[in-house]
């Protein structure tokens, strides 16, 4: 708690959301000097090994963010989508609209927004981000987990109509063309509650 040498510190990114709201020192001075358990990606940050894209933290038994699901067994795919090499493993497909999936260096994530800066309005878009193929041969069960965020706050998927805009699909015959593949929508997606 009394450390002042930056060489002995680990920088931690606090993107907008529950972690920043609960941990950011200017708004939460009582957090100063406390031990924090934080879940994120160990990456280069501010020129040093740091924690980026955190999604969950515990301080004095109080939890912030979304607790990661503990998995057992073999991981078939584990990507941060926080850098170009990770993003390049996925196929970004734009069906309609001018906006496309892009890598956002500021937040170390990929994003898709229908917001049009020229017109200051939201344009209709249909865009897919397709993962690499995964072989589930011999697997009796599989779990898909990922961190995601929505914004601005008024766009949060709190109605069936809004939830229909953010969906997950799986295909057994995708060959590079979204339009010709057979897709089945996966149910049970847990939506965030903060913009």
N, C-alpha and C positions, 0 to 999 in steps of 0.2 A: 504493500500500500504506500510505502514511502519512497519507492523507486523514482529517480529523476533522470537516469541515463537512458536515452532513446535506444541505445544498442541492446538494452535488456527488456525492451517492450515489444509488444505485438500490436500493430494497428488493427482496429476492428471497424469495418464499414457498418454504418447504421442507416440503411435505406429507409425511405418513408414507410410508415406502418407501425405496427404494435411495438416492435423493438425500439425504434427511435422514440416513440411516444413514452415508453416506459423507462428507457435507460439513458437518454440524452442528458448529459450533466447540466447544461444551462437550465433545463426545465425540471431536473430531478437531482438537486445538489445532495440529497441524502444518499445517493448511490456512490458518492466519492469514497474511494478506498475499499469498497466492498468486493468480495470474491464473486465472480460471475462465471457460470457454466454456460457456454454459448455453442450453438450448433451452426456451422457454416462450412464454406469451402476454404481450405488452406491454399492461398495463392499469393503471388507477389502483389503488394499493395503499399503505396507510398515508398517504393524502392526497397521494401523488406518483405520477409515472410509475414503475411497477415491473414486475417479472416475476412472473406468477402461473401456477399449474398447470404448473410445469416438469416435464419428463419425461426429460431427458437432460443430462448435463454431462461435461466433460473437464477434468481438472486434471493437468498434467505428463504428458500422454499417457494417463493412466488414465481409463477411461470408467465412468460411473455411470448407471444407468437404461437406458432403451430408446432406441437410436439411431433418430431419425426417418428414414423412408424418403424418399429424394429423388424428387420427382415431376417429370415433364416434361409439357408440354402444358397444356391448360385445366383449371382447377379448377372443378368443378360445384357443390361445396358445401364451405364451410370455416367451421365454427362451433365456438366454444369450449365451448358449453353451460355457461358459467361465469356467466351473468347472465340476467335475466328475458327480455330481448329475444331472446337466442339460443335459450333454452328454448322460448319461445312459437312458434318456427318449426317445432317438432316436435309431433306428436300423441301425447299420453300416453293409453294405453288400458288399463284394468283389466278383465280378463276374470273373475278370481276373487281373493278375498282382500281384506282390509281395507286393506292398505298400497298406496300408489300412488307413482309417480315424483314426486319433489319436487326443487326447487332447494335446494342446500346452500350457503348463503352462506359458512360457515366454510371449506369446502374449494374453493369456486368450481367446483362441478360439479353435475350432476344425479345423484340416487341412487335406488335402489330396494332396500328391505330388507324381508324377511318377518318381521323381529324384532318381537315384540309386547311393548312395555314393561309392559303390565298383567300379562300372564301369565309374563313372562320366558322365553318360548319362541318358537320360529320357527313361523310360520303358513304353510301352503301358499298360494302366490300365482301367478297368471299375469298378467304385465304386459308390454305392448309400448310401445316408444318408436319411433314411425314418423317417418322423415325426410320432408322435403318431396320432392315428385316431382322426378326428374332425367331430362332428355331425353338419351338415349344415341344418338339417330339419327345415323348417319354415323360413329360411333366404332367402331374395330376392337378396342379393349381399354379396360378401366377398372380402376383400383385403388382399393380402399376401405381407408383407414387411420384408426384412432382410438385414443386412449389410454383405458384402462379399468383399474379396480382392483377387487379382491375383498377381502372381509374378513368375519369375522375369519380368522386364519391357517388354522384347521381347515376352513374352507369353500372353500379354494383348489381350483380344478378340476383335481385331479391324477389323477382316474380318469374312465373313460368315463361313468359314472353322473353324476358332478358336472358334467362338460363338457356333458352333455345339458341341464343347467339354464340354460346361458348360450349362446344361439345367435343367428345372424344369418340373416334371411330376406329375399327380394326378391320383389316382385310387379309384374306388368305391368297389373293391373286393379284395384288398390286404389282405392276411391272413398270412403273414410272409415269403412268397416265392415270390421274385421279378419276377422270370421267369414265374410264372403261373398267375400273376395278369394282368388285362387289364389296360393299361396306356394311358393317353392323355397328350400330351405336352402342357404346358401353354406358351402362347406367351406374348411379351411385357416386357421381362426382361430388366432392365436398367443396362448396364455394366459399371464398373468403367473405369477411363481413366488414372490411375496412377498405376505403378507396386509396 
